[in-house]
Amino acid sequence: MVQDTMISISPKKGGVNALLSNISLEGDNLGIVRLKEGREKTLKLGHPWIFSKAIESFSGQNGHLARVYSHKGEFLGLGYVNTHSEIRLRMLGFMEIEPKGLLFRLLSKSLEKRKNLIIESNAYRLVNGENDGLSGLIVDVYQDIIVLQIGTYGIDLLKNEIVDALNVLLKPKAIYEKSTSLSRRQEKLLPQSGWLSSNPFDQPVEIFEKDVRFLVDIVQGQKTGFFLDQRDMRFWIRQRVQNKNVLNLCSYSGGFSLHALKGGAARVVSVDSSNEACRQMHVNTELNGLQGHEIIESDVFDYLEKSTELFDIVILDPPAFVKSKKDLPKGTKAYRELNRLALRRVAESGLFMTSSCSYHLDASLFDTILLEASLQENKETYLIQRHLLASDHMKNIAYREGEYLKTMVLICSNRP
Ligand SMILES: C[S@@+](CC[C@H](N)C(=O)[O-])C[C@H]1O[C@@H](n2cnc3c(N)ncnc32)[C@H](O)[C@@H]1O
């Protein structure tokens, strides 16, 4: 039976000593990075990146661990250098720590930070890159399966040690690598996917969020298999759907839709262009024994151009239209157009939840896009909620970058 309670996120017992004796992070052959005068300031504030101009000298092997010192010789922590990357040095935590235990300490800390969260799910993000002091690494946990995403050369070199540490800490059934992000190109890394453990796991894996069950296909699915970052908003929307008609645009495997139906929505229409996402939606709807779910496989622009129905709640969570800075003008236009079309489908005084997961599109530009789209549709829109990421994606406030997901919920009414 699915539990609607806090799940325990904590290390599994035993095996730590074995791990520490197995880990071999180059022992005393660490490189040395010395920063230019005054350039340690951002590191001391907890920001993990150093650009090439701030580095006075580097000796050691590209990508491998190095000790980092200020100009005056103060030890700042451990990091790794990539001489091909614009971000020349990435810190791995800021502790004065013996390198053998570094990854174990960082991963344990990530677990520890999450242990008091009430996430009401057995799927969560354990490591959120820079936000957990592990620049270049994402770790998502789906029940007892772990999915890794590696984005940098330095982390790629530490892959075996990361797998060892995760095996000791969580004792998963299997670990899968899904390192397919575009940023790997800048690190001169090819995409890499596959099982890292000797025991491949039967797909898909079943997870729950509150009392809703989902089958997650880690291998074929998008991202690491599920959009964990929107979990809190799925719960937020669920509380407001009683007897409402809901339109879920770009619905993936039905996260928002199934929570809406469980929350008492009268009817939910889900639209996604991916055949596989629609198939998963059908499977997940059936798995939960839910009725009243209309699933439409369509391009969202095509659907909205033709649709005439009004909905009490419209959810719009499209893919990233701005993948790099040069996409910004075109992407901005696409967001404006899509939001304009979606706003048309919101009933008088209805709710509109809109998200952008484009890293390069900041919150103030997103506000402007919504204002322009509202004006074009002759709508007044009132902001009632802003949201970034689900709590397990916790943001290190010393690291300002990386706020890719922005969500607004607006009350919409027609201009008099
Ligand atoms: C960010 S995900 C949505 C995640 C979802 N809200 C959830 O909670 O699981 C974006 C979705 O948009 C879909 N998509 C991408 N381009 C689309 C298009 N042109 N029309 C409709 N859906 C599209 C993708 O297949 C994907 O499922």
Ligand as a Chemical Component Dictionary entry (heavy atoms), coordinates in Angstrom:
data_LIG
# 
_chem_comp.id                   LIG 
_chem_comp.type                 NON-POLYMER 
_chem_comp.pdbx_formal_charge   0 
_chem_comp.three_letter_code    LIG 
# 
loop_
_chem_comp_atom.comp_id 
_chem_comp_atom.atom_id 
_chem_comp_atom.alt_atom_id 
_chem_comp_atom.type_symbol 
_chem_comp_atom.charge 
_chem_comp_atom.model_Cartn_x 
_chem_comp_atom.model_Cartn_y 
_chem_comp_atom.model_Cartn_z 
_chem_comp_atom.pdbx_ordinal 
LIG C1  C1  C 0  8.741 19.938 -18.634 1  
LIG S1  S1  S 1  7.914 18.567 -19.283 2  
LIG C2  C2  C 0  6.414 18.575 -18.405 3  
LIG C3  C3  C 0  6.508 17.898 -17.072 4  
LIG C4  C4  C 0  5.177 17.705 -16.379 5  
LIG N1  N1  N 0  4.576 18.970 -16.055 6  
LIG C5  C5  C 0  5.292 16.849 -15.122 7  
LIG O1  O1  O 0  4.960 17.341 -14.020 8  
LIG O2  O2  O -1 5.690 15.686 -15.214 9  
LIG C6  C6  C 0  7.520 19.111 -20.874 10 
LIG C7  C7  C 0  6.671 18.167 -21.700 11 
LIG O3  O3  O 0  6.356 18.870 -22.907 12 
LIG C8  C8  C 0  6.256 17.946 -23.961 13 
LIG N2  N2  N 0  6.406 18.701 -25.224 14 
LIG C9  C9  C 0  7.538 19.159 -25.810 15 
LIG N3  N3  N 0  7.245 19.872 -26.912 16 
LIG C10 C10 C 0  5.887 19.868 -27.014 17 
LIG C11 C11 C 0  4.975 20.413 -27.961 18 
LIG N4  N4  N 0  5.418 21.157 -28.985 19 
LIG N5  N5  N 0  3.668 20.201 -27.778 20 
LIG C12 C12 C 0  3.213 19.450 -26.741 21 
LIG N6  N6  N 0  4.039 18.913 -25.819 22 
LIG C13 C13 C 0  5.348 19.119 -25.951 23 
LIG C14 C14 C 0  7.336 16.947 -23.683 24 
LIG O4  O4  O 0  7.040 15.715 -24.317 25 
LIG C15 C15 C 0  7.273 16.876 -22.138 26 
LIG O5  O5  O 0  6.462 15.807 -21.769 27 
# 
loop_
_chem_comp_bond.comp_id 
_chem_comp_bond.atom_id_1 
_chem_comp_bond.atom_id_2 
_chem_comp_bond.value_order 
_chem_comp_bond.pdbx_ordinal 
LIG C1  S1  SING 1  
LIG S1  C2  SING 2  
LIG S1  C6  SING 3  
LIG C2  C3  SING 4  
LIG C3  C4  SING 5  
LIG C4  N1  SING 6  
LIG C4  C5  SING 7  
LIG C5  O1  DOUB 8  
LIG C5  O2  SING 9  
LIG C6  C7  SING 10 
LIG C7  O3  SING 11 
LIG C7  C15 SING 12 
LIG O3  C8  SING 13 
LIG C8  N2  SING 14 
LIG C8  C14 SING 15 
LIG N2  C9  SING 16 
LIG N2  C13 SING 17 
LIG C9  N3  DOUB 18 
LIG N3  C10 SING 19 
LIG C10 C11 SING 20 
LIG C10 C13 DOUB 21 
LIG C11 N4  SING 22 
LIG C11 N5  DOUB 23 
LIG N5  C12 SING 24 
LIG C12 N6  DOUB 25 
LIG N6  C13 SING 26 
LIG C14 O4  SING 27 
LIG C14 C15 SING 28 
LIG C15 O5  SING 29 
# 
